[in-house]
Amino acid sequence: MNLLKKGIFAMLIAGSIVSCEEEDTVIRPTESQSGTGLTEIVFSSFKATTGSDSNGVNDGTYVTVTPLTVGASSIEVDFGNGGAPLTIAEQGGSVSYDYPNLLEEVTYTITVTAKSNKGLASVAQTENLTVEHDVTNVSSAPSSPSLAPANVLSFFSDGLLHNGSFIGYTVASGADLDEGAAQYEVSTMDSGNKVIQYSRLSDAVNATIEFDEIEVADAFDGVAATHINFDVHSDFAVGIDKLKITLVDGSTEYTYNQDLVDGEWVNLNLDLATDFSAPVVKFDEIKFEIGAGGTANDAATLNVDNVYLHKPISSKVLNGDFTDKQNHWKIDAFTDGKRDPFNSTSDGSYFDYDGVDLGSKTGGAKWTSSTSAGTYISSSTRYAYQALKLEPNTNYTLEYQYAIKSDAAVEPEGNRRIVAEILDGHFIDGVDAVESSNNGPLARHSGTIAEGKFNSTRGTTVLLPFTTNDSGEISIWIYAITPKDAYVDNVKIY
């Protein structure tokens, strides 16, 4: 059995090998085709080669058959795919056929029959041919996302491109990209960006991503997702022209249809409340299918990238009482630094977030000398960071409580302290946030009251007024400079 792939292959028929790279010399019989001495058709061989189809696609499925006969007035070629045979009317002629690519690998039986109009018996040759199709690799990738990782839950994405490398997004639990019947491959660009290629799509074949169920209202630990993003691409000659995306929750399906653009990446940033057939409540499956009235050509490939949920930047402090430990307080990257924002502790304030005295300690944030900045700065220094989107050019107040242990120790310059700042803008890398802090924040408070841990009567409340910038994009930045443990709790902005 011959294996037909991209490029050129040779087929062995009746003991002769004929290659399009180096053809053997075939000695023809000396009888005249019309002479009385010719008693039978001489059918020595046929060769089959691959090449580019009418769209210029050379993927191993466009096959040309050229028979070598003497005495035949016509030659019929049955390519074994159920269609009518094609006829070659002259000696030395050829005929071509483009096999469909709905399946990754198929074996066909090619039958070539030489016929005579002089009463000579027909002569046939057959050969099994395996067509193995290689998907045409996508040659481009979409623009990298600009959303900070804190606002993204990913099904497939390399993440945010920052300083020449990708900062990965948190991946949805249990995401399985290869659950549909479509052929699944991942193509890697020279940039390192990866793109999914789903092929063999048809009316009966779809591509599917499955994962643990997602409640839209609680996608981000108590915060709702508002949008789902897709970057999709198809070259129509080898792909599809219409796309249907379905979010599936059991028997409930939320659908969205999109006409694609030939050879171009299309970004779909879809509102979960308005862009689907109904407001999306929850789902555990994403299906990609050919849209109604769509056409599938060649391998019917759809290229997909950057499939993720995202939420807006909050206008309220998230996890301000630290009951969810470090969640919502990590910066996305920190060159030569540590992303962990603080040590979680059970030595927080006796007051809850609403100001009610609980009569016992709550959770909080903690710094030690080894995680402090200033005099104690190191690669282990920790900074709490949270980006907010507020009303531009508006007066606000940052409120929080802090406590610092009073144990004897060598005091740093400026005394032991908790520092809270409002930075001008949003930042991906902690290095840039530190630079903004050094250049002057919108507001800063250094708390130096060191009376010991929080208790029923101990803890200092800070009210720090500030005015937002023209964009309303600000960041909370909290750190400690202390030889002994220091604590922060109940962070609010209003």
C-alpha positions, 0 to 999 in steps of 0.5 A: 500500500502506498502512502500519499502525503504532501509532495510527490509519491511513486506508485508501483504498478505491474512491476514498473516504478514511475516517479515524477522525480526520476522516470524510468525509460519505458520501451514501447512495442513496435507495432502500430496501434492501427496495424493488423499485428496488434492483437491486444492493448498493452497497458504497462503502468500508470503513475499518480502524483500530487500537486496544487489544486485550483486554489493553489493548495498542495496538501496531498489530496489533489491527485493526477493519474497518467497511464502508459498504454499502447492500443487504447483509444480511451482510458477511464480512471475511477478514483474510488470515491463513488463518482463517475469515472473520468475519461482520458481521450488521448495517448499520454494524457492525464486526469486529476481529482481532488479527494475530499478532506472530511477525514484525516486518512482514507484508503481508496482503490484507483481503477484505470481501464484502457479501452479500444474502439478497434475491438481489442479487449479492455485492460484494467489495473488497480491499486490501493491508495491511502490519502493522509491529509496534513492540515495546512498550518496557520501562518499568523496569530491574533494580537495578544490580549491586553487584559491583566491576568487578575481579570481573566479566567482562561480556557486557552490563551498564552496570556498577556505579552509583557516585556517579550514573554507571556504572563499566563492566565489562570486556567478554568478548572478541568478544561479539556480542549479536545472533546469534540469529533473534530481533529485537534492540533496546536500550532506554535508560531515563531513568537512562541504563541500557540493557536488551536486548529480544529479540522474536519468540521462538518454538519455532523462534526464539531469541536468542543471544549469541556470543563467544570461548570462555571456559574457566570455570577461567581466566576471570579470568587464572588465576582461575576464574569461579564464577557467571553472572548474568542479570536477566530480565523479561517482561510476559506479555501481550506476552512469554513466561512460561517461559525456557530459558537454554543455555550452548553449547560446540559439541555440549555444552549446559548448560541452566537453566530458569526460570518468569518472574514477570509484569511483574517483574525476576527476578535469576538468579545461577547457580552454574556448578558446580551450577545447570546440567544439568552443571558448566560447563567452557567455552562460547562461546554463550548462548541464550535460548529459550521454556521447555518448556510456555511461552506466547508472546504478542504480540511474545513479548519477553524483556527482559535486562540484566546478563549477566556472569560473576563470581568471589569476592573472593580470600583470597590475593594475586593477581599478588603477584610482578607477573609479570602487570604491573598485573593485579589491582592497579587500584582500580575508580575514582579521582575526579580521580586515576589508576587505574594502580597503579604502573609495571611494571619488570624491576628486581624482586627476585632471589628468586621468589615461593617465595623461591628465589634465581634469580640475576637480576632478576624483574618488579616494581612501581616508583614514581618521583618523578612517581608518588609521593604525600606531598610529590610528590602530583599527579593522576599519583600511583599507589596499588596496591590489592587487596581480599581477603576473609579470616577475620574477627578473625584474625591475619595477616601481610603480607609483601613486599620493597622497595628504594629507590634511594640517588641524591642528592636533596632528601629529603621530610619523613620521608625517602624511603619505601615505605608499605604498609598494610592498609585497613579494608574494600573501596573502589570509589573511590581517594578513599575509600581515601585517606581510610581511609588518612588516618583510620588503617589496620589496619596500616602500615609505612613502609620507609626503607632506601635502598640502591639497586635490588634485586640478589643481596644487596640488598632489604628484607623486611617482615613486617607483622602485623595483625588482620582486622576483623569482616567479614574484608574488608580491602585492601592499599594500597601507595604511595611517597614518594620523589624517586628510584625505589623498588621492591616485589616478592613481596607475600603475606598469610598 
